[in-house]
Amino acid sequence: MSSTLEKQTVRITKAVRDTIKGPASSDPVAKQYIPQDAELHVLPIERRDPIGDDVHTPVKGIVHRYPDRVLFKVVNVCAVYCRYCFRKEMIGPGTKSLSQDEIDGALAYIRSHKDIWEVILTGGDPLILSPRQLSAIIDNLCAIEHVQIIRIHTRVPIADPEKITDELCKTLKRDKAVYVALHINHAQEITDDVKRALAYLHKAGCVLLSQSVLLKGVNDDAGTLEDLFRQLTALRVKPYYLHHPDLAPGTSHFRGSIKKGQRIMKELLGRLSGIAQPTYMLDIPDGYGKVPLTPSYVEEIDDDKIDGGEFMVEDYQGCKHHYPPKD
């Protein structure tokens, strides 16, 4: 490893180390955390803020990209550091966490914008906070009448499942809906300890979703993703999003093509129940928001009619069928 790479921020928990079965050059878990020489290759298209958080930040800690929801970046550290992270330039040692005054300012912003229906706690990883710190934030959010949904984005139940304690679960058990979006990319990450952590979160009344990133050389084939999504669904975790990798600096070795991602999604359509299917998503660079990269199965063959022409519809096996016009 080069001396430049040795200066990269690396944090790997014992739980993660225990799931690594081979060298960093080939193991699907190791590749996610251990720096590689390819990280030194930064493309001109890559940027420090690939999804445009900064342009949608009205006050420190808040990203308000969509009218009905905000990101609340409550902490700038994580239990582990993923090599492909879209916020890799903004988190970790050397970055400054929110002060209490800044937390209060972020909460005041949420209170004053009554169209905010959902608050997404992110960072960094919110479950790095102590139960006391996290409880104080959630207490404030629950007291805001127009906030109906609290969502937490986290790697902790997967990367450090021992942190999912009774005390933490008491903090998360609320009258308002609490969703926990787990970041997981490979079935090799699902251990008995992870299963126990997920069971604790369910008992606390949390609704569990999963978010994954389509990573070249890690999970970019239908069989690997099928295994992951089947296991998650059986554990009562709804596969929610499969993200196309963002344009973070030094991450081009993780990015495949959108066309390949769409081919994989077409394969999964015929292999997996609908409840195990995530949506393949792209975060448009520079802050324009997320869009689904759903493969198209419909081709209009007669668009003369204003409201409903004829279509050719493709099934999951690739066969095409005529669908008649509305009348």
Backbone as numpy.savetxt, mean C-alpha at the origin, in Angstrom:
# Nx Ny Nz CAx CAy CAz Cx Cy Cz
29.24 -5.28 -1.77 28.39 -4.09 -1.77 29.27 -2.86 -1.77
28.93 -1.84 -2.56 29.75 -0.65 -2.65 29.66 0.15 -1.37
30.68 1.04 -1.15 30.68 1.87 0.05 29.50 2.83 0.06
29.05 3.25 -1.15 27.88 4.12 -1.23 26.64 3.41 -0.71
26.47 2.16 -1.10 25.31 1.40 -0.64 25.38 1.12 0.85
26.59 0.97 1.37 26.74 0.69 2.80 26.23 1.85 3.65
26.11 3.05 3.07 25.61 4.21 3.79 24.09 4.30 3.75
23.45 3.40 3.00 21.99 3.41 2.91 21.38 3.01 4.25
20.22 3.60 4.54 19.51 3.23 5.76 18.90 1.85 5.60
19.28 0.94 6.50 18.78 -0.44 6.45 18.24 -0.79 7.83
17.04 -1.30 7.87 16.50 -1.81 9.13 15.71 -3.07 8.80
16.11 -4.17 9.42 15.44 -5.46 9.20 15.18 -6.07 10.57
13.96 -6.40 10.85 13.61 -6.99 12.15 13.99 -8.47 12.17
14.02 -9.02 13.39 14.27 -10.46 13.52 13.19 -11.26 12.80
11.94 -10.79 12.88 10.84 -11.51 12.22 11.07 -11.58 10.71
11.56 -10.51 10.12 11.86 -10.51 8.69 13.05 -11.42 8.39
14.10 -11.31 9.18 15.29 -12.16 8.96 14.91 -13.63 8.97
13.99 -13.99 9.84 13.59 -15.40 9.95 12.85 -15.90 8.71
12.30 -14.98 7.90 11.59 -15.40 6.69 12.49 -15.44 5.46
13.71 -14.96 5.58 14.65 -14.97 4.45 15.26 -16.36 4.32
15.11 -16.96 3.16 15.55 -18.34 2.94 16.78 -18.47 2.05
17.23 -17.37 1.47 18.35 -17.46 0.54 19.06 -16.13 0.40
19.98 -16.02 -0.56 20.77 -14.78 -0.73 19.92 -13.63 -1.25
20.40 -12.41 -1.02 19.67 -11.22 -1.43 19.46 -11.15 -2.93
20.32 -11.82 -3.68 20.21 -11.78 -5.14 19.01 -12.57 -5.66
18.46 -13.47 -4.82 17.38 -14.31 -5.31 16.19 -14.44 -4.37
16.37 -14.23 -3.08 15.28 -14.44 -2.13 14.25 -13.31 -2.24
12.95 -13.64 -2.36 11.93 -12.60 -2.58 11.71 -11.68 -1.39
12.05 -12.12 -0.19 11.97 -11.23 0.97 13.24 -10.40 1.08
14.39 -11.02 0.96 15.66 -10.30 1.07 15.74 -9.16 0.07
15.26 -9.39 -1.14 15.33 -8.34 -2.18 14.58 -7.07 -1.76
13.58 -7.23 -0.92 12.77 -6.07 -0.53 13.48 -5.16 0.47
14.50 -5.70 1.17 15.10 -4.95 2.28 16.61 -4.73 2.17
17.32 -5.60 1.49 18.78 -5.51 1.45 19.20 -4.71 0.22
20.00 -3.64 0.40 20.40 -2.80 -0.73 21.15 -3.60 -1.80
20.92 -3.21 -3.05 21.59 -3.82 -4.18 22.31 -2.72 -4.97
23.33 -3.11 -5.73 24.07 -2.14 -6.54 23.17 -1.40 -7.51
22.09 -2.05 -7.94 21.16 -1.42 -8.89 20.56 -0.12 -8.34
20.55 0.04 -7.01 20.01 1.27 -6.42 20.83 2.50 -6.77
22.08 2.29 -7.17 22.94 3.41 -7.52 22.59 3.98 -8.89
21.79 3.26 -9.66 21.41 3.69 -11.00 20.10 4.47 -10.90
20.21 5.79 -10.93 19.04 6.67 -10.82 18.71 7.23 -12.20
17.47 7.02 -12.63 17.05 7.47 -13.95 16.57 8.93 -13.90
16.69 9.64 -15.02 16.20 11.03 -15.07 14.70 11.15 -14.75
13.91 10.10 -15.05 12.47 10.16 -14.81 12.12 9.97 -13.33
13.07 9.53 -12.51 12.79 9.28 -11.10 12.89 10.57 -10.31
12.11 10.64 -9.22 12.08 11.88 -8.45 11.92 11.63 -6.96
12.35 12.62 -6.18 12.32 12.52 -4.71 10.90 12.35 -4.20
9.94 13.03 -4.83 8.54 12.99 -4.41 7.70 12.45 -5.58
7.79 11.14 -5.83 7.21 10.61 -7.08 5.71 10.73 -7.21
4.96 10.74 -6.11 3.50 10.81 -6.24 2.95 12.20 -5.91
3.85 13.16 -5.70 3.41 14.54 -5.53 2.74 14.85 -4.21
3.28 14.31 -3.11 2.74 14.66 -1.79 2.88 16.16 -1.53
4.03 16.72 -1.89 4.33 18.10 -1.51 3.31 19.10 -2.04
2.86 18.90 -3.28 1.96 19.89 -3.89 0.57 19.85 -3.28
0.28 18.81 -2.51 -1.04 18.68 -1.88 -0.93 18.77 -0.35
0.09 19.45 0.15 0.32 19.55 1.59 -0.02 20.95 2.07
-1.25 21.16 2.57 -1.65 22.50 3.03 -1.04 22.89 4.37
-0.86 21.89 5.25 -0.15 22.10 6.52 0.76 20.89 6.73
1.77 21.05 7.53 2.73 19.97 7.72 2.03 18.72 8.26
2.32 17.58 7.63 1.76 16.30 8.07 0.50 15.89 7.34
-0.13 16.80 6.59 -1.38 16.50 5.89 -1.15 16.50 4.38
-1.67 15.47 3.71 -1.74 15.46 2.24 -3.21 15.37 1.89
-3.73 16.40 1.20 -5.16 16.49 0.88 -5.30 16.49 -0.63
-5.29 15.30 -1.22 -5.34 15.14 -2.67 -6.77 14.96 -3.18
-7.62 14.31 -2.38 -9.01 14.05 -2.75 -9.92 14.76 -1.75
-11.09 15.22 -2.19 -11.94 16.03 -1.30 -12.33 15.34 0.00
-12.62 14.02 -0.05 -13.23 13.37 1.12 -12.24 12.67 2.03
-10.95 12.74 1.75 -9.98 12.03 2.59 -8.62 12.72 2.58
-7.90 12.51 3.67 -6.55 13.06 3.77 -5.60 11.98 4.28
-4.34 12.12 3.91 -3.27 11.39 4.56 -2.79 12.21 5.74
-2.60 11.56 6.86 -2.05 12.21 8.05 -0.74 11.47 8.36
0.39 12.10 8.00 1.70 11.47 8.15 2.21 11.72 9.57
1.85 10.79 10.46 2.04 11.02 11.90 3.44 10.71 12.38
4.23 10.01 11.60 5.58 9.63 12.03 6.44 9.43 10.79
7.76 9.61 10.94 8.66 9.53 9.79 9.62 8.34 9.86
9.33 7.37 10.70 10.18 6.17 10.79 9.33 4.93 10.59
10.01 3.83 10.27 9.34 2.55 10.02 10.05 1.44 10.80
9.36 0.32 10.95 9.97 -0.85 11.58 11.04 -1.45 10.68
10.84 -1.32 9.36 11.77 -1.81 8.35 11.79 -0.78 7.22
12.85 -0.81 6.41 12.93 0.11 5.28 12.96 -0.67 3.98
11.91 -0.46 3.18 11.76 -1.17 1.91 12.56 -0.44 0.84
13.29 -1.20 0.03 14.19 -0.60 -0.95 13.45 0.12 -2.07
12.20 -0.20 -2.31 11.43 0.37 -3.41 10.48 1.47 -2.94
10.55 1.87 -1.69 9.55 2.76 -1.09 9.45 4.09 -1.84
8.23 4.54 -2.09 8.03 5.80 -2.80 8.32 7.00 -1.91
8.46 6.80 -0.61 8.83 7.89 0.29 10.24 7.69 0.85
11.07 6.93 0.14 12.39 6.58 0.68 13.26 7.80 0.92
13.00 8.91 0.23 13.79 10.13 0.41 13.24 11.00 1.54
12.11 10.62 2.13 11.43 11.49 3.09 11.37 10.92 4.50
11.74 9.63 4.66 11.60 8.99 5.96 12.93 8.43 6.42
12.98 8.06 7.71 14.18 7.42 8.24 15.05 8.40 8.99
16.24 7.96 9.43 17.16 8.81 10.18 17.46 10.11 9.44
17.50 11.20 10.20 17.79 12.49 9.59 16.54 13.27 9.21
15.38 12.60 9.22 14.13 13.31 8.94 13.48 13.70 10.26
12.70 14.74 10.23 12.13 15.30 11.46 10.67 14.89 11.61
10.35 14.26 12.74 8.96 13.90 13.00 8.15 15.13 13.40
6.83 15.00 13.35 5.96 16.11 13.71 6.11 16.47 15.18
6.17 17.76 15.47 6.11 18.22 16.85 4.67 18.18 17.32
4.45 18.36 18.62 3.08 18.36 19.13 2.29 19.51 18.53
2.94 20.67 18.34 2.25 21.80 17.73 1.83 21.47 16.30
2.70 20.74 15.57 2.37 20.37 14.19 1.25 19.33 14.14
1.24 18.40 15.10 0.14 17.44 15.19 -1.17 18.19 15.46
-1.12 19.14 16.40 -2.31 19.93 16.71 -2.78 20.72 15.49
-1.82 21.24 14.70 -2.18 21.99 13.50 -2.83 21.10 12.46
-2.33 19.87 12.33 -2.92 18.92 11.38 -4.34 18.55 11.80
-4.54 18.32 13.08 -5.88 18.00 13.59 -6.83 19.17 13.40
-6.32 20.38 13.60 -7.16 21.57 13.40 -7.59 21.68 11.94
-6.70 21.34 11.02 -7.04 21.36 9.60 -8.17 20.36 9.31
-8.05 19.16 9.87 -9.09 18.14 9.65 -10.43 18.61 10.22
-10.39 19.22 11.42 -11.64 19.70 12.03 -12.30 20.77 11.17
-11.51 21.60 10.54 -12.05 22.75 9.82 -12.53 22.41 8.42
-12.23 21.21 7.93 -12.65 20.80 6.59 -13.69 19.68 6.70
-14.95 20.07 6.67 -16.02 19.13 6.99 -16.31 18.12 5.89
-15.65 18.28 4.73 -15.79 17.28 3.67 -14.87 16.08 3.88
-14.00 16.15 4.90 -13.08 15.03 5.16 -13.83 13.94 5.90
-14.05 12.85 5.22 -14.81 11.70 5.74 -13.89 10.60 6.23
-12.69 10.52 5.67 -11.74 9.46 6.00 -10.36 10.06 6.26
-9.72 9.60 7.32 -8.35 10.00 7.62 -7.47 8.76 7.58
-6.41 8.84 6.78 -5.50 7.72 6.58 -4.20 8.01 7.32
-3.94 7.27 8.37 -2.71 7.44 9.14 -1.58 6.70 8.43
-0.53 7.44 8.12 0.58 6.86 7.37 1.86 7.53 7.84
2.88 7.46 7.04 4.14 8.07 7.45 5.24 7.80 6.45
6.28 7.10 6.93 6.48 6.24 8.08 5.34 5.25 8.37
5.49 4.61 9.51 4.53 3.59 9.91 3.89 3.98 11.23
2.58 4.25 11.24 1.90 4.70 12.46 2.01 3.71 13.62
2.11 2.41 13.34 2.15 1.43 14.43 3.52 1.35 15.09
4.47 2.19 14.64 5.73 2.38 15.36 5.48 3.17 16.65
4.45 4.02 16.64 4.14 4.83 17.81 3.73 3.93 18.99
3.94 4.43 20.18 3.47 3.70 21.36 1.95 3.72 21.38
1.32 2.73 22.03 -0.15 2.76 22.15 -0.67 4.08 22.72
0.08 4.66 23.66 -0.36 5.93 24.25 -0.36 7.06 23.21
0.72 7.15 22.42 0.80 8.20 21.40 -0.27 7.99 20.32
-0.44 6.75 19.89 -1.41 6.46 18.86 -2.83 6.72 19.37
-3.09 6.34 20.61 -4.42 6.53 21.19 -4.79 8.00 21.24
-3.82 8.86 21.56 -4.11 10.29 21.64 -4.55 10.82 20.28
-3.90 10.38 19.22 -4.27 10.82 17.86 -5.65 10.29 17.48
-5.88 8.99 17.73 -7.17 8.40 17.36 -8.31 8.99 18.19
-8.04 9.26 19.46 -9.07 9.91 20.30 -9.53 11.22 19.67
-8.57 12.01 19.23 -8.90 13.30 18.61 -9.69 13.11 17.32
-9.30 12.13 16.52 -10.01 11.89 15.27 -11.43 11.39 15.51
-11.59 10.52 16.49 -12.93 9.99 16.81 -13.86 11.09 17.32
-13.29 12.14 17.88 -14.10 13.25 18.40 -14.57 14.20 17.31
-14.06 14.02 16.09 -14.46 14.88 14.97 -15.65 14.22 14.27
-16.80 14.86 14.32 -18.03 14.21 13.86 -17.99 13.80 12.40
-17.43 14.65 11.54 -17.48 14.34 10.10 -16.46 13.28 9.69
-15.51 12.95 10.54 -14.58 11.85 10.25 -15.25 10.54 10.64
-15.56 9.72 9.66 -16.27 8.47 9.90 -15.38 7.24 9.78
-14.27 7.37 9.05 -13.39 6.23 8.79 -11.96 6.60 9.17
-11.31 5.73 9.92 -9.88 5.86 10.22 -9.17 4.67 9.60
-8.22 4.97 8.74 -7.48 3.89 8.07 -6.00 4.00 8.46
-5.37 2.87 8.73 -3.96 2.84 9.13 -3.19 2.01 8.11
-2.17 2.60 7.51 -1.30 1.89 6.58 -0.04 1.45 7.32
0.25 0.15 7.27 1.32 -0.36 8.13 1.99 -1.61 7.57
3.25 -1.75 7.89 4.04 -2.95 7.63 4.22 -3.77 8.91
3.93 -3.16 10.07 4.28 -3.75 11.36 3.70 -5.15 11.58
2.41 -5.42 11.30 1.91 -6.78 11.57 2.63 -7.86 10.78
3.24 -7.48 9.66 3.98 -8.43 8.84 5.45 -8.47 9.25
6.05 -7.30 9.45 7.49 -7.21 9.67 7.88 -7.30 11.14
6.98 -6.98 12.05 7.29 -7.02 13.48 6.03 -7.38 14.26
5.50 -8.59 14.03 4.17 -8.94 14.58 4.10 -8.93 16.10
5.24 -9.01 16.80 5.20 -8.97 18.26 4.69 -7.64 18.79
4.72 -6.60 17.96 4.22 -5.29 18.38 2.69 -5.23 18.42
2.03 -6.24 17.86 0.55 -6.26 17.91 0.14 -6.90 19.23
0.07 -6.07 20.26 -0.18 -6.51 21.62 -1.62 -6.23 22.02
-2.01 -6.76 23.18 -3.34 -6.48 23.71 -3.54 -4.98 23.91
-2.48 -4.30 24.41 -2.57 -2.86 24.65 -2.82 -2.10 23.35
-2.11 -2.48 22.30 -2.31 -1.83 21.01 -3.72 -2.10 20.49
-4.18 -3.33 20.62 -5.51 -3.67 20.11 -6.62 -2.93 20.85
-6.42 -2.69 22.15 -7.38 -1.87 22.90 -7.43 -0.46 22.35
-6.27 0.04 21.92 -6.20 1.38 21.32 -6.98 1.44 20.02
-6.97 0.34 19.25 -7.61 0.31 17.94 -9.09 -0.03 17.99
-9.56 -0.53 19.10 -10.98 -0.93 19.22 -11.83 0.32 19.44
-12.59 0.71 18.43 -13.33 1.96 18.47 -14.77 1.78 17.97
-15.62 2.74 18.30 -16.97 2.72 17.75 -16.96 3.07 16.27
-16.07 3.97 15.89 -15.93 4.30 14.47 -15.14 3.20 13.76
-15.36 3.11 12.46 -14.70 2.05 11.67 -13.20 2.31 11.58
-12.42 1.29 11.93 -10.96 1.34 11.80 -10.54 0.28 10.79
-9.95 0.72 9.71 -9.41 -0.16 8.67 -7.90 -0.20 8.82
-7.33 -1.38 8.67 -5.88 -1.53 8.69 -5.45 -2.10 7.35
-4.65 -1.33 6.61 -4.15 -1.77 5.31 -2.73 -2.29 5.50
-2.58 -3.59 5.33 -1.29 -4.26 5.55 -0.46 -4.23 4.27
0.81 -3.93 4.42 1.71 -3.94 3.28 2.43 -5.28 3.25
2.16 -6.08 2.21 2.76 -7.40 2.09 2.87 -7.76 0.62
4.00 -8.38 0.23 4.26 -8.63 -1.18 4.45 -10.09 -1.56
4.62 -10.97 -0.57 4.94 -12.36 -0.91 4.43 -13.27 0.21
3.92 -14.45 -0.18 3.38 -15.39 0.81 4.44 -15.87 1.80
5.71 -15.79 1.41 6.79 -16.20 2.31 6.82 -15.34 3.58
6.19 -14.18 3.52 6.16 -13.26 4.68 5.10 -13.67 5.70
4.22 -14.60 5.35 3.12 -14.98 6.25 3.59 -16.13 7.15
3.88 -15.80 8.40 4.33 -16.79 9.38 3.22 -17.03 10.41
3.46 -17.97 11.30 2.49 -18.20 12.38 2.32 -16.96 13.26
3.43 -16.24 13.50 3.34 -15.01 14.30 2.52 -13.96 13.58
2.67 -13.86 12.28 1.86 -12.92 11.50 0.38 -13.31 11.59
0.08 -14.59 11.48 -1.31 -15.05 11.57 -1.91 -14.69 12.93
-1.12 -14.84 13.99 -1.61 -14.47 15.33 -1.88 -12.97 15.41
-0.97 -12.17 14.84 -1.14 -10.72 14.86 -2.41 -10.31 14.13
-2.68 -10.94 13.00 -3.89 -10.62 12.25 -5.14 -11.02 13.03
-5.07 -12.14 13.73 -6.21 -12.57 14.54 -6.48 -11.56 15.66
-5.43 -11.03 16.28 -5.60 -10.00 17.32 -6.29 -8.76 16.75
-5.87 -8.34 15.56 -6.47 -7.16 14.94 -7.94 -7.39 14.61
-8.27 -8.59 14.17 -9.68 -8.92 13.92 -10.49 -8.84 15.22
-9.94 -9.37 16.28 -10.66 -9.34 17.57 -10.87 -7.92 18.05
-9.98 -7.01 17.64 -10.12 -5.60 18.01 -11.16 -4.89 17.15
-11.75 -5.62 16.19 -12.78 -5.04 15.35 -12.28 -4.34 14.11
-10.98 -4.47 13.81 -10.41 -3.83 12.63 -10.81 -4.59 11.36
-11.06 -3.85 10.31 -11.26 -4.43 8.98 -9.89 -4.46 8.29
-9.48 -5.62 7.82 -8.12 -5.77 7.27 -8.14 -5.81 5.74
-7.30 -4.99 5.15 -7.06 -4.94 3.72 -5.58 -5.22 3.50
-5.23 -5.52 2.26 -3.80 -5.64 1.94 -3.46 -4.74 0.77
-2.23 -4.23 0.82 -1.65 -3.51 -0.31 -0.34 -4.19 -0.67
-0.14 -4.42 -1.95 1.10 -5.03 -2.44 1.65 -4.17 -3.56
2.94 -4.36 -3.84 3.58 -3.69 -4.97 4.05 -4.77 -5.93
3.79 -4.57 -7.22 4.21 -5.53 -8.23 5.70 -5.32 -8.48
6.53 -6.21 -7.93 7.98 -6.03 -7.92 8.66 -7.05 -8.82
9.40 -6.55 -9.77 10.13 -7.40 -10.70 11.10 -8.29 -9.92
11.04 -9.59 -10.19 11.94 -10.53 -9.53 11.51 -10.93 -8.13
10.39 -10.39 -7.67 9.87 -10.72 -6.33 8.52 -11.43 -6.44
7.59 -10.80 -7.14 6.23 -11.35 -7.19 5.55 -11.11 -8.54
6.33 -10.86 -9.59 5.73 -10.47 -10.87 5.38 -11.68 -11.74
4.63 -12.60 -11.16 4.05 -13.69 -11.94 2.75 -14.11 -11.27
1.83 -14.64 -12.07 0.48 -14.92 -11.58 0.48 -15.97 -10.46
1.34 -16.98 -10.56 1.35 -18.03 -9.55 1.74 -17.50 -8.18
2.76 -16.65 -8.13 3.20 -16.09 -6.85 2.13 -15.21 -6.23
1.50 -14.38 -7.05 0.46 -13.51 -6.52 -0.79 -14.30 -6.13
-1.12 -15.32 -6.91 -2.26 -16.16 -6.55 -2.07 -16.77 -5.17
-0.89 -17.29 -4.90 -0.60 -17.88 -3.60 -0.77 -16.85 -2.48
-0.22 -15.65 -2.70 -0.33 -14.59 -1.70 -1.79 -14.21 -1.45
-2.53 -13.95 -2.51 -3.90 -13.46 -2.34 -4.83 -14.53 -1.79
-4.59 -15.80 -2.13 -5.39 -16.87 -1.54 -5.16 -16.94 -0.03
-3.90 -16.91 0.36 -3.60 -17.01 1.79 -4.17 -15.82 2.56
-4.03 -14.62 2.01 -4.57 -13.45 2.69 -6.09 -13.54 2.83
-6.77 -13.93 1.76 -8.23 -14.00 1.81 -8.69 -15.03 2.83
-7.98 -16.15 2.92 -8.32 -17.17 3.91 -8.10 -16.67 5.34
-7.22 -15.68 5.49 -6.97 -15.07 6.80 -7.87 -13.86 7.05
-8.89 -13.70 6.20 -9.86 -12.61 6.30 -9.21 -11.25 6.07
-8.28 -11.22 5.13 -7.66 -9.97 4.69 -8.04 -9.78 3.23
-8.74 -8.70 2.91 -9.18 -8.46 1.53 -8.03 -7.85 0.72
-7.54 -8.54 -0.32 -6.57 -7.91 -1.22 -7.19 -6.66 -1.85
-6.56 -5.52 -1.62 -7.17 -4.22 -1.95 -6.50 -3.61 -3.18
-5.23 -3.29 -3.09 -4.50 -2.71 -4.20 -3.25 -3.52 -4.51
-2.95 -3.64 -5.80 -1.65 -4.08 -6.29 -1.07 -2.89 -7.03
-0.05 -2.27 -6.45 0.50 -1.03 -6.99 1.57 -1.30 -8.05
1.51 -0.55 -9.15 2.65 -0.48 -10.04 3.70 0.37 -9.34
4.98 -0.03 -9.36 6.00 0.71 -8.59 6.08 2.19 -9.01
6.29 3.04 -8.03 6.43 4.47 -8.29 7.85 4.82 -8.73
8.01 6.05 -9.21 9.28 6.48 -9.78 10.22 7.04 -8.71
10.45 6.25 -7.66 11.38 6.66 -6.61 12.82 6.45 -7.08
13.75 7.27 -6.61 15.14 7.18 -7.08 15.76 5.81 -6.82
16.41 5.27 -7.85 17.14 4.01 -7.70 16.27 2.78 -7.60
15.07 2.83 -8.16 14.15 1.69 -8.04 13.78 1.07 -9.39
14.47 1.43 -10.45 14.08 0.94 -11.78 14.19 -0.57 -11.90
15.09 -1.19 -11.10 15.25 -2.65 -11.16 14.03 -3.39 -10.61
13.14 -2.68 -9.90 11.91 -3.28 -9.39 10.73 -3.10 -10.35
10.86 -2.21 -11.34 9.72 -1.87 -12.19 9.71 -2.68 -13.47
8.62 -3.43 -13.68 8.38 -4.07 -14.95 7.49 -3.18 -15.79
6.91 -3.73 -16.83 6.05 -2.93 -17.69 4.60 -3.02 -17.23
3.84 -1.98 -17.54 2.41 -1.99 -17.25 1.72 -3.10 -18.04
2.17 -3.32 -19.29 1.57 -4.39 -20.10 1.72 -5.75 -19.43
2.90 -6.00 -18.85 3.08 -7.29 -18.17 2.16 -7.37 -16.96
2.05 -6.26 -16.22 1.13 -6.25 -15.07 -0.29 -6.55 -15.48
-0.72 -6.00 -16.60 -2.08 -6.26 -17.08 -2.25 -7.71 -17.53
-1.20 -8.29 -18.12 -1.28 -9.71 -18.48 -1.43 -10.58 -17.24
-0.70 -10.24 -16.20 -0.80 -10.99 -14.94 -2.22 -10.88 -14.37
-2.79 -9.67 -14.41 -4.14 -9.49 -13.88 -5.16 -10.29 -14.68
-4.96 -10.40 -16.00 -5.86 -11.22 -16.82 -5.77 -12.69 -16.42
-4.55 -13.15 -16.15 -4.38 -14.54 -15.69 -5.10 -14.76 -14.37
-4.96 -13.81 -13.46 -5.58 -13.97 -12.14 -7.10 -13.98 -12.23
-7.65 -13.28 -13.21 -9.11 -13.24 -13.36 -9.70 -14.63 -13.50
-9.01 -15.50 -14.22 -9.52 -16.85 -14.43 -9.11 -17.84 -13.36
-8.24 -17.42 -12.44 -7.69 -18.34 -11.44 -8.17 -18.06 -10.02
-8.65 -16.84 -9.79 -8.95 -16.43 -8.42 -10.39 -15.95 -8.29
-11.01 -16.27 -7.17 -12.31 -15.71 -6.82 -12.23 -14.18 -6.80
-13.35 -13.55 -7.10 -13.39 -12.09 -7.09 -13.02 -11.49 -5.75
-13.31 -12.17 -4.65 -12.99 -11.61 -3.33 -11.49 -11.62 -3.06
-10.73 -12.34 -3.89 -9.27 -12.40 -3.72 -8.54 -11.53 -4.74
-9.29 -10.76 -5.53 -8.69 -9.94 -6.59 -8.45 -8.52 -6.10
-7.22 -8.04 -6.12 -6.99 -6.62 -5.86 -7.18 -5.81 -7.14
-7.15 -4.50 -7.03 -7.16 -3.63 -8.20 -5.73 -3.20 -8.49
-5.33 -3.35 -9.75 -3.99 -2.96 -10.19 -4.00 -1.44 -10.37
-3.13 -0.72 -9.65 -3.21 0.73 -9.57 -1.90 1.41 -9.94
-2.03 2.59 -10.52 -0.89 3.47 -10.80 -1.14 4.80 -10.12
-0.14 5.28 -9.39 -0.18 6.64 -8.85 0.50 7.53 -9.90
-0.28 8.37 -10.56 0.27 9.21 -11.62 1.32 10.14 -11.03
2.51 10.20 -11.60 3.57 11.06 -11.05 3.13 12.53 -10.93
3.73 13.20 -9.92 3.56 14.63 -9.69 2.22 15.02 -9.11
1.51 14.05 -8.48 0.37 14.42 -7.66 -0.98 14.40 -8.32
-1.13 13.71 -9.45 -2.41 13.70 -10.15 -3.35 12.59 -9.70
-2.92 11.77 -8.74 -3.81 10.79 -8.14 -3.68 9.39 -8.72
-4.41 8.47 -8.10 -4.36 7.06 -8.49 -5.40 6.76 -9.58
-5.03 5.85 -10.47 -5.97 5.35 -11.48 -5.80 3.84 -11.59
-6.91 3.11 -11.83 -6.79 1.67 -12.04 -6.19 1.37 -13.41
-5.33 0.37 -13.44 -4.73 -0.09 -14.69 -5.44 -1.36 -15.16
-6.72 -1.44 -14.89 -7.51 -2.62 -15.20 -7.43 -2.96 -16.69
-7.08 -4.20 -17.03 -7.11 -4.58 -18.46 -8.51 -4.40 -19.03
-8.60 -4.03 -20.29 -9.90 -3.85 -20.93 -10.37 -5.17 -21.53
-11.62 -5.50 -21.26 -12.23 -6.72 -21.80 -13.34 -6.41 -22.80
-13.52 -5.13 -23.09 -14.63 -4.70 -23.92 -14.11 -3.82 -25.05
-14.57 -4.09 -26.27 -14.23 -3.27 -27.44 -15.52 -2.89 -28.15
-15.78 -1.60 -28.29 -16.99 -1.15 -28.97 -16.81 -1.29 -30.48
-17.76 -1.95 -31.13 -17.64 -2.18 -32.58 -18.65 -1.37 -33.37
-19.57 -0.71 -32.68 -20.54 0.15 -33.35 -20.84 1.31 -32.42
-20.21 2.46 -32.69 -20.39 3.61 -31.80 -21.29 4.67 -32.41
-22.11 4.29 -33.40 -23.00 5.25 -34.04 -24.10 5.72 -33.08
-24.51 4.83 -32.20 -25.58 5.19 -31.27 -25.00 5.95 -30.08
-25.73 6.98 -29.66 -25.23 7.83 -28.57 -25.15 7.05 -27.27
-26.14 6.20 -27.03 -26.23 5.52 -25.73 -26.30 4.01 -25.93
-25.19 3.42 -26.34 -25.15 1.97 -26.38 -25.08 1.37 -27.75
-23.84 1.10 -28.22 -23.65 0.40 -29.48 -23.43 -1.08 -29.24
-22.77 -1.74 -30.21 -22.46 -3.15 -30.08 -21.03 -3.31 -29.55
-20.77 -4.44 -28.89 -19.48 -4.66 -28.27 -18.98 -6.07 -28.54
-17.66 -6.22 -28.51 -17.02 -7.52 -28.41 -16.45 -7.61 -27.00
-16.78 -8.69 -26.30 -16.36 -8.87 -24.92 -15.45 -10.09 -24.84
-14.30 -9.92 -24.18 -13.32 -11.00 -24.05 -13.48 -11.69 -22.71
-13.55 -13.02 -22.71 -13.65 -13.74 -21.44 -12.26 -14.01 -20.87
-12.22 -14.66 -19.67 -10.94 -14.84 -18.99 -9.99 -15.78 -19.72
-10.51 -16.55 -20.68 -9.66 -17.46 -21.46 -9.17 -16.81 -22.76
-9.54 -15.55 -22.97 -9.10 -14.85 -24.17 -10.03 -14.98 -25.36
-11.17 -15.65 -25.20 -12.12 -15.80 -26.29 -13.05 -14.58 -26.35
-13.42 -14.18 -27.57 -14.24 -12.98 -27.75 -15.68 -13.35 -28.12
-16.61 -12.53 -27.60 -18.04 -12.80 -27.76 -18.77 -11.51 -28.09
-19.77 -11.65 -28.94 -20.57 -10.49 -29.32 -21.56 -10.14 -28.20
-21.68 -8.84 -27.89 -22.70 -8.37 -26.95 -23.57 -7.36 -27.70
-24.90 -7.61 -27.73 -25.77 -6.80 -28.61 -25.97 -5.38 -28.11
-26.42 -4.51 -29.01 -26.73 -3.14 -28.59 -27.91 -3.11 -27.64
-28.09 -1.96 -26.99 -29.13 -1.83 -25.97 -30.52 -2.07 -26.56
-30.77 -1.62 -27.81 -32.09 -1.85 -28.42 -31.92 -1.97 -29.94
